[in-house]
Amino acid sequence: MNRAKFMERAMELALENVLTGRGGPFGAVVVRNGEIIAEGTNLVTTINDPTAHAEVLAIREACAKLNTFELADCEIYASCEPCPMCLGAIYWSRLQRIYYANTRVEAAGIGFDDDLIYREIGVHPASRSVPAEQLLSDDPMGAFRAWMESPDKIEY
């Protein structure tokens, strides 16, 4: 397996994304059995979607192509160290390995600073810069009970 080839493709996607004006300098590819099965670029400003990061879009495409929500037999190559959201998506999709080129410190140097989010994760929800407060409904556990009792659930 030629890891350098996959990283080069992620970097090509990132550069092309900037040069065409489609979005930020980020690209990612999902690889399975030595073959690129999905690609993504940052389209946050193009489609007005703050979740449209390269890694997330590549994961979505890979899952659609493979008709699964688990990518346990795949790896992701990203032009930059994943942000907290993308890292979460990588873990949820069960990708087996992450390769990245630029670091989050280097990304911060050009205005993409995810450090606040990394720090906020460890802060009590009510004390975060975007405070969170638990607000209960009449039956807050209803959906959870239904899930636990469902014989048709697909666990993930």
N, C-alpha and C positions, 0 to 999 in steps of 0.2 A: 504494500500500500504506500502510495506516494503522498505523505502528509503535506509536503511542501506545495504540491500541485493544488491541493484543496485549499490551503491557506492563500495561495496566489489568487485563486478564483474569488475567495471572499474579499480580498483586497482590490481586485479588479472591479467587483461589484460596487464597493465603497467609492472608489475613484470615479467610476462611471456615473454613479448617483449624484455626485457633486457636480461633475462637468455638464451633465444634462439638466441640472437645476431641479431634479425631482425630490431631493431631500438631503439629509445629513450624511456625513462621511462614514457610513456604517454598512457593512455587508456581511452576510452569513450563508453558509451552506450546510445542509444536513447530508451526511454520508452513511451509506449502508453497504456493507460488503465491498468496499473499495469503489463505490460508484456514488456520484452526487445524485441524490433523489429530489432535492428541493433547494431553492435559493430564496433569499430575501434581502431587501434593502430597506433603509429607513425611509418611510413615506409619511412621517408624522405631519409635515406641513402640506404635503401634496393632497392627502385625503382627509386632512383635519381630524386625525385620530391619534391621540397621545400614546396609544398602545401599539401603534404601527412601527415597532422597532424591527430591525432586520432579523434578529433571532426569533422573535414571536411570529413574524410572517413566514419564515422558513419552517418553523415547527408546524404551523397551521397547514402549509402546503404539503409537508411530509406526511402528516396525519391523514389528510384528505386522500393523498395518493395511495397510501398503504391501508386506508380504511380502518384505522385504529387510533386510540388515544395514547398508546404506549409506544415509545421509540427506543426500547431497551436494547435493541441490536444496532443502534445508530450512534454516531458521534456528530458533534457540531463544531464547525470552524467559524470563528467570528473575527472580524477585523479589529475588534476591541474587546477588552474584558467586559463581560455582561453587566449591565446595570442590575439593581435589585429585582426589578420586575422581570427582566429576561432570565435572570438566575432562577427565580421562582418558577417560571415557565419551563426551564430546562429540567429542574428537579421534578415538577409535576409530570412532565412527559417521559421521565426516566431515561433520558439520554445517558449513555454510558461514559462519555468523556467530553470535556470542553477543551478546545484549543483556541487561543486568542493571540493576536499580534500586539496591538497597543494596550497599555495599561489604563486603568481608570484615572490614575494621576495624570497621564499624558492627555487623556480626554478632558480632564478638568482644565488643563492648560490652554485649551482652545474653546472653553466656554460650556462644556458638557460635564458639569460637576454633580455627580450622584452621591457625594459624601454625606450631604444632609439626610438623604433617605437611608443610607447605611446606618447612620447614627440614630435616626428616629426609631428604627426597628427595635432597639433595646430600651426605649423609653416607655413608661407606662402610658397606655392609650390616652388618658385624660390630660397628660402633660405634654403631648406632642404639639408641634407647631400647627397641625391640623387636628384639633382635639377630637377624640372619639368618646362617646358616652353610650353605655348600654341602656336601651329603652325596650322594656318588655311588652309584649302583646298579651292578650287574654290567655293564649295557649302557646307560649314560645317553644315548647318542646314537641308540638303536634307533628310538624314535618319530620323531625328527627325520629319520633316514635314510628311514624309511617314507614320511614326508610328502614329502620331496624326490623320491622315486621314484614316487610315486602319480600315475598319469595322470588320476585322477578328482578331484584336489583342487580346491577353489574358493579361490583366493587372496584374501586380505584383508589 
